[in-house]
Amino acid sequence: MSPTAAAATPPTFRHDDAGTPEQQWLALPDWDGVRALEPFGPSGARRLVVVAAHPDDESLGAGGLIATAAELGVPVEVVVLTDGAASHPGSTSVTGDALAALRADETRSAVTALAPLAGVHLVGLPDGELARHVDAAVTALVAVVGERGPDTLLVAPWRGDGHTDHEAASVVASTAAVRTDSHVVEYPIWLWHWGTGEDVPWHDLRGLRLDDGARAAKAAALAAHASQVTPLSDGPGDEALLSPSMLAHFDRPHEVFVTPRAPHDDDAFERLHREVEEPWDTPTSWYEQRKRAVTLAALPHQRYGRALEVGCSTGQLARALADRCDHLLALDRADSAVERARAAIAGQQHVEVRRATVPRDWPHAQFDLVVVSEVGYFLSPLDLDGVIDRVERCLAPDGAVVLCHWRHPIEGWPLTGDRVHERWAERTGRPPVVTHLERDFALVVHAARGVSP
């Protein structure tokens, strides 16, 4: 852990404060009302991914859960976001780089004690600065979860723990969960140090009873983090950061998790459109110009009555589609994108731009043409399936759906353009009537049989 945790809002605390005694916690009657966490039952997760803000968080907050998963044969992945190099800023015996390397070795040993077959992913972001690297952390975590989100329990530090890195780790896990369809729970660590019973979200708490094997494995894992539980040396600044009174909170016969009531907002596209006027240089890029031309040329009919564009960004493709439609509805989930798209098509009364998050805000109308261009991989896999199903229901019998996607890796989301097209082909009842495939992008038109360009 970092030696001093200063949250953006109260509480503030130091690791060497006296803290709340464990006996005071155990004496609270509220424990009787805490419901059980049942993570791996018949309808539970088939995979566990534990997120740690720092090396040792995984053992402190979820070591028993990891050991329990291993006992049941549930695959485990541990993702440690920061390098832990700032835990002893006043040390005269070890540099930050050396401490980071030491803590990486300790983490591998600790995870092996908990789950010998678990994967360990050390992202290595700066300790104490995770809030500045949320996007990089989300990218790393999504890569671990992949398309297995619905089978995955994602476990991360509690958003109310009072440590800025823990709050940022909660944002990372929540964002990754939304993008991958994972279920997420959070574990408190510093709450037990600075808090009282009034600070605990008791209604949202879930408890996991640990058997003797899980408790022993957790104790071994904590001992493996020697740089945190014992002094680095006798010199100043090398003291143990986790005192016996702090460690007593993690010797309980149970672990505690919080079920968050709502995910953090995933505002990546709003930030992108707010900070960059044309995020993909769509008006002037030759790639974008050529792709629009290929898209328009692939439309089976010369003109359409009602058309829908999903994910219009700044409206450049909408402007081009407007000439081929009697009415066009363009959707985007970012307010800044909607504002720019409206400006791009100003004066064209038959074009409407609307803020919408799909598939949740799907329009109630029938369409002759639906265009899904460069947006399918920015949906979670289940949301993409939902979009496909809604397109199938709203598309006119002789209508067409146009898919066009970049074919290179998409950082921060689990799907690629090719996977979007594969999933679409698996769910649609309309065969492809146009297929255009090249190194950078793929374009497919699905339409009723007998419809051709």
C-alpha positions in Angstrom: 0.0 0.0 0.0 1.1 3.6 -0.4 2.1 5.1 2.9 -0.3 8.0 3.0 -3.7 7.9 1.3 -5.3 11.3 0.7 -8.8 10.9 -0.8 -10.2 13.8 -3.0 -12.9 14.1 -0.3 -13.0 13.0 3.3 -12.0 10.7 4.8 -8.3 11.4 4.9 -6.0 9.1 6.8 -2.5 7.8 7.2 -1.3 4.2 7.4 0.3 4.9 10.8 -2.9 6.3 12.4 -4.1 4.3 15.3 -7.1 3.1 13.3 -10.3 1.3 14.4 -9.6 -1.8 16.5 -10.7 -5.1 15.0 -12.6 -6.0 18.2 -14.7 -2.9 17.7 -15.7 -4.1 14.2 -16.4 -7.6 15.3 -18.7 -6.4 18.1 -21.1 -4.7 15.7 -24.6 -6.3 15.6 -24.9 -5.3 11.9 -23.0 -8.4 10.8 -26.0 -10.6 11.5 -27.9 -9.0 8.6 -25.1 -9.4 6.0 -26.2 -11.7 3.2 -23.9 -14.3 1.7 -21.9 -13.9 -1.4 -22.5 -17.0 -3.6 -20.0 -16.4 -6.4 -19.6 -19.8 -8.0 -23.0 -21.6 -7.6 -24.9 -23.2 -10.4 -25.9 -19.8 -11.8 -22.7 -18.1 -10.7 -19.5 -17.1 -12.4 -17.3 -19.6 -14.1 -14.2 -17.4 -14.0 -12.7 -14.9 -11.5 -10.8 -11.8 -12.4 -9.4 -9.9 -9.4 -8.3 -6.3 -9.8 -5.7 -4.8 -7.5 -4.8 -1.1 -7.4 -1.5 -2.0 -5.7 0.5 -5.2 -5.2 -1.0 -6.8 -2.0 -4.6 -5.5 -2.5 -5.6 -8.8 -4.1 -4.4 -10.7 -1.0 -5.8 -8.3 1.6 -9.3 -7.8 0.1 -9.9 -10.9 -1.9 -7.3 -13.5 -1.0 -9.9 -15.8 0.5 -12.1 -15.5 -2.5 -9.2 -16.4 -4.8 -8.3 -19.4 -2.7 -11.9 -20.5 -2.7 -12.1 -20.2 -6.4 -8.9 -22.3 -6.8 -10.3 -25.0 -4.5 -13.4 -25.2 -6.7 -11.4 -25.4 -9.9 -12.6 -21.9 -11.1 -10.0 -20.2 -13.3 -8.5 -17.1 -11.7 -6.7 -14.1 -13.2 -5.2 -11.3 -11.1 -4.6 -7.9 -12.6 -2.4 -5.5 -10.6 -2.7 -2.0 -12.0 0.1 0.0 -10.4 3.7 -0.9 -9.7 3.6 -0.2 -6.0 6.8 1.8 -6.2 5.6 4.6 -4.0 5.0 2.6 -0.8 8.2 3.8 0.8 8.9 7.3 -0.6 11.3 8.1 2.3 13.4 5.0 2.0 17.2 5.4 2.0 17.8 1.7 1.3 15.8 1.0 -1.9 14.9 2.9 -5.0 11.4 3.1 -6.5 12.4 0.9 -9.4 13.9 -1.7 -7.1 10.9 -1.7 -4.9 8.6 -2.1 -7.9 10.6 -5.2 -9.0 10.5 -6.6 -5.4 6.8 -6.1 -5.2 6.2 -7.8 -8.5 8.0 -10.9 -7.2 6.1 -10.7 -4.0 2.8 -10.6 -5.9 3.6 -13.6 -8.0 4.5 -15.6 -4.8 1.4 -14.4 -3.0 -0.9 -15.3 -5.9 0.8 -18.7 -6.2 0.0 -19.3 -2.5 -3.6 -18.5 -3.2 -4.2 -20.2 -6.6 -1.2 -21.9 -8.1 -2.6 -21.9 -11.6 -3.8 -18.3 -11.6 -2.6 -15.8 -14.2 -0.9 -12.7 -13.0 -1.0 -9.5 -15.0 1.3 -6.7 -13.8 0.2 -3.5 -15.7 2.9 -1.4 -14.1 1.2 2.1 -14.0 2.6 4.7 -11.6 1.7 4.2 -8.0 -0.4 7.0 -6.6 -1.4 8.3 -10.1 -3.9 5.7 -11.3 -6.6 8.4 -11.9 -4.4 9.8 -14.6 -4.1 6.4 -16.4 -7.7 5.1 -16.3 -7.9 4.6 -20.0 -4.7 2.5 -20.1 -5.9 0.5 -17.1 -9.2 -0.2 -18.7 -7.5 -1.3 -21.9 -5.4 -3.8 -20.0 -8.3 -5.2 -18.0 -10.6 -5.5 -21.0 -7.9 -7.5 -22.8 -7.8 -10.0 -19.9 -11.6 -10.3 -19.7 -12.2 -10.5 -23.5 -15.5 -11.9 -24.7 -15.9 -14.1 -21.6 -17.5 -11.3 -19.6 -20.9 -12.9 -19.0 -19.0 -15.8 -17.3 -16.7 -13.6 -15.3 -16.9 -12.2 -11.8 -14.9 -9.0 -11.7 -13.6 -8.0 -8.2 -12.0 -4.7 -7.5 -11.3 -2.2 -4.7 -14.3 -0.4 -3.2 -15.1 3.0 -4.6 -15.6 4.4 -1.1 -12.3 3.2 0.3 -10.9 6.7 0.7 -7.8 6.1 -1.4 -7.5 7.8 -4.8 -6.0 4.7 -6.5 -8.7 2.5 -5.1 -11.4 4.8 -6.4 -9.7 4.9 -9.8 -9.5 1.1 -9.8 -13.2 1.0 -9.1 -13.8 3.2 -12.1 -11.5 0.9 -14.2 -13.3 -2.2 -13.2 -16.8 -0.7 -13.6 -15.9 0.5 -17.1 -14.5 -2.8 -18.1 -17.5 -4.6 -16.7 -19.9 -2.5 -18.8 -17.8 -3.1 -21.9 -17.5 -6.8 -21.4 -20.9 -7.6 -19.7 -19.1 -8.8 -16.5 -20.6 -8.8 -13.0 -18.6 -6.7 -10.6 -18.3 -6.6 -6.8 -15.9 -4.4 -4.7 -13.8 -5.1 -1.6 -13.0 -2.5 1.1 -9.5 -2.4 2.6 -8.8 1.0 4.2 -12.4 1.3 5.4 -11.6 -1.0 8.2 -8.7 1.3 9.2 -10.4 4.7 9.2 -14.1 3.9 9.3 -16.8 3.0 11.9 -20.1 1.1 11.5 -21.8 4.3 10.2 -19.5 4.3 7.2 -20.4 0.8 6.0 -23.0 0.3 3.3 -24.5 -2.6 5.2 -27.4 -3.2 2.8 -25.0 -3.6 -0.1 -22.6 -5.9 1.8 -22.1 -9.5 1.0 -20.0 -11.9 3.1 -18.0 -14.9 2.0 -17.3 -17.5 4.7 -13.7 -18.9 4.4 -12.8 -22.4 5.2 -9.5 -23.3 7.0 -7.7 -23.9 3.7 -8.7 -20.5 2.3 -7.7 -18.7 5.5 -4.3 -20.5 5.6 -3.7 -19.6 1.9 -4.6 -16.0 2.6 -2.2 -15.8 5.6 0.6 -17.2 3.4 -0.1 -14.7 0.6 0.0 -11.8 3.1 3.3 -13.0 4.5 4.6 -13.1 0.9 4.2 -9.3 0.7 7.1 -9.0 3.1 8.0 -5.4 2.0 4.6 -4.3 3.3 4.2 -6.4 6.5 7.8 -6.2 7.7 10.4 -3.4 7.7 12.6 -3.1 4.6 15.5 -2.2 7.0 16.2 -0.6 10.4 16.7 2.8 8.6 14.2 5.7 8.6 11.4 5.4 6.0 11.7 1.6 5.8 9.1 0.8 8.4 6.4 -1.8 7.9 3.3 -0.2 6.3 0.7 -2.8 7.4 0.8 -2.9 11.2 -0.5 -5.9 13.2 -3.6 -3.9 14.1 -4.3 -3.3 10.4 -3.6 -6.9 9.4 -6.0 -8.1 12.1 -8.9 -6.9 9.9 -7.9 -9.5 7.3 -7.6 -12.4 9.6 -11.4 -12.8 9.9 -13.1 -16.0 9.0 -15.0 -14.2 6.3 -14.3 -11.6 3.6 -16.6 -8.7 2.8 -17.7 -7.4 -0.6 -19.9 -4.5 -1.7 -22.3 -4.9 -4.6 -22.3 -1.4 -6.3 -25.8 -0.1 -7.1 -24.8 1.5 -10.4 -21.7 1.5 -12.6 -19.5 4.5 -13.1 -20.3 6.5 -16.2 -18.3 5.4 -19.2 -17.7 8.8 -20.7 -14.9 7.9 -23.1 -16.7 9.1 -26.2 -18.0 12.3 -24.6 -14.5 13.2 -23.5 -13.1 12.3 -27.0 -15.6 14.5 -28.9 -15.2 17.3 -26.3 -11.4 17.4 -26.6 -11.0 16.7 -30.3 -13.1 18.5 -32.9 -12.8 15.7 -35.5 -11.6 12.5 -33.6 -11.1 10.5 -36.8 -10.5 13.3 -39.2 -13.6 12.2 -41.1 -14.0 15.2 -43.4 -10.5 15.2 -44.9 -8.9 11.7 -44.3 -8.7 9.8 -47.6 -9.4 6.6 -45.7 -12.7 8.1 -44.5 -13.6 9.7 -47.8 -13.0 6.5 -49.7 -14.8 4.4 -47.1 -17.9 6.6 -47.4 -17.8 6.3 -51.2 -17.6 2.5 -50.9 -20.4 2.5 -48.4 -22.7 4.6 -50.6 -21.8 2.5 -53.7 -22.8 -0.7 -51.9 -26.3 0.4 -51.1 -28.6 -2.0 -53.0 -31.2 0.7 -53.8 -30.8 4.2 -55.2 -33.1 5.7 -52.6 -34.7 4.7 -49.3 -37.8 5.9 -47.4 -36.6 5.7 -43.8 -33.0 5.2 -42.8 -31.2 4.8 -39.5 -27.5 5.4 -38.7 -26.3 4.0 -35.5 -23.3 5.9 -34.1 -23.1 9.0 -36.3 -20.2 10.8 -34.5 -19.8 14.2 -36.1 -22.3 13.5 -38.9 -20.1 13.2 -42.0 -21.6 9.9 -43.2 -25.1 11.2 -42.2 -24.6 14.1 -44.6 -23.8 11.7 -47.4 -26.7 9.3 -46.6 -29.1 12.3 -46.5 -29.0 12.5 -50.3 -30.3 8.9 -50.6 -33.1 9.0 -48.0 -36.5 10.6 -47.6 -35.9 10.6 -43.8 -32.8 9.8 -41.8 -32.5 9.3 -38.1 -28.9 9.5 -36.8 -28.0 8.3 -33.3 -25.0 8.9 -31.0 -24.5 8.5 -27.3 -22.1 11.5 -26.8 -23.7 14.9 -26.4 -20.8 16.7 -28.0 -21.0 14.4 -31.1 -24.7 15.0 -31.4 -24.2 18.8 -31.3 -21.5 18.6 -34.1 -23.6 16.2 -36.2 -26.6 18.6 -36.0 -24.4 21.4 -37.1 -23.1 19.3 -40.0 -26.6 18.6 -41.4 -28.1 22.0 -40.5 -30.9 23.0 -42.9 -31.8 19.4 -44.0 -35.2 19.1 -42.5 -35.5 15.4 -43.3 -32.5 14.5 -41.1 -32.9 14.1 -37.3 -29.9 13.6 -34.9 -30.8 12.2 -31.6 -28.8 11.3 -28.4 -29.3 7.6 -27.7 -27.5 4.7 -26.1 -28.3 1.5 -28.0 -29.8 -0.9 -27.6 -31.5 0.7 -24.6 -32.9 3.7 -26.4 -33.8 2.0 -29.7 -36.3 4.0 -31.8 -39.8 2.7 -32.2 -40.1 2.8 -36.0 -39.6 0.6 -39.1 -36.6 1.3 -41.4 -35.7 0.5 -45.0 -32.0 0.9 -44.3 -29.8 0.6 -41.2 -26.2 1.6 -41.3 -23.8 0.5 -38.5 -20.4 1.9 -39.4 -17.3 1.9 -37.2 -19.5 1.5 -34.0 -20.2 -2.2 -33.5 -16.9 -2.9 -31.6 -17.7 0.0 -29.2 -20.6 -2.0 -27.8 -20.3 -4.8 -25.3 -20.9 -8.3 -26.9 -24.4 -8.5 -25.3 -25.3 -5.0 -26.4 -24.2 -5.8 -29.9 -26.4 -8.9 -29.8 -29.3 -6.6 -28.6 -28.7 -4.2 -31.5 -28.7 -7.1 -34.0 -32.0 -8.4 -32.6 -33.6 -4.9 -32.7 -32.4 -4.4 -36.3 -34.0 -7.7 -37.3 -37.3 -6.6 -35.8 -37.3 -3.0 -37.2 -36.0 -3.6 -40.7 -38.6 -3.7 -43.5 -38.9 -7.0 -45.4 -37.0 -5.7 -48.4 -34.7 -3.5 -46.2 -30.9 -3.7 -45.9 -28.4 -3.4 -43.1 -24.9 -2.1 -43.9 -21.9 -3.0 -41.7 -18.6 -1.3 -42.1 -15.7 -1.7 -39.7 -12.0 -1.1 -39.2 -10.2 -4.5 -39.2 -7.3 -3.7 -36.8 -7.3 -4.2 -33.0 -9.6 -1.9 -31.0 -8.0 -1.1 -27.7 -10.2 -0.9 -24.7 -13.1 -3.0 -26.1 -13.4 -6.8 -26.4 -14.6 -7.0 -30.0 -12.9 -6.4 -33.3 -14.5 -5.4 -36.6 -14.2 -9.0 -37.9 -15.9 -10.3 -34.7 -18.7 -7.8 -35.1 -19.4 -9.1 -38.6 -19.1 -12.7 -37.5 -21.6 -12.3 -34.6 -23.9 -10.4 -36.9 -23.8 -13.2 -39.5 -24.6 -15.8 -36.8 -27.7 -13.9 -35.6 -29.3 -12.4 -38.7 -31.8 -14.1 -40.9 -30.6 -12.0 -43.9 -27.9 -13.3 -46.2 -25.0 -11.1 -47.3 -25.6 -9.6 -50.7 -22.5 -7.4 -50.8 -19.1 -8.2 -49.3 -16.1 -5.9 -49.6 -13.0 -7.0 -47.7 -9.6 -5.3 -47.6 -6.7 -4.8 -45.2 -8.1 -1.8 -43.3 -11.9 -2.3 -43.4 -14.7 -4.8 -44.1 -18.1 -3.9 -45.5 -21.0 -6.3 -45.6 -24.6 -5.6 -46.7 -27.2 -8.0 -45.4 -30.6 -8.0 -47.1 -33.5 -10.3 -48.0 -32.8 -12.8 -50.7 -33.4 -11.5 -54.2 -32.2 -8.0 -53.2 -29.0 -7.0 -55.0 -27.2 -3.8 -56.0 
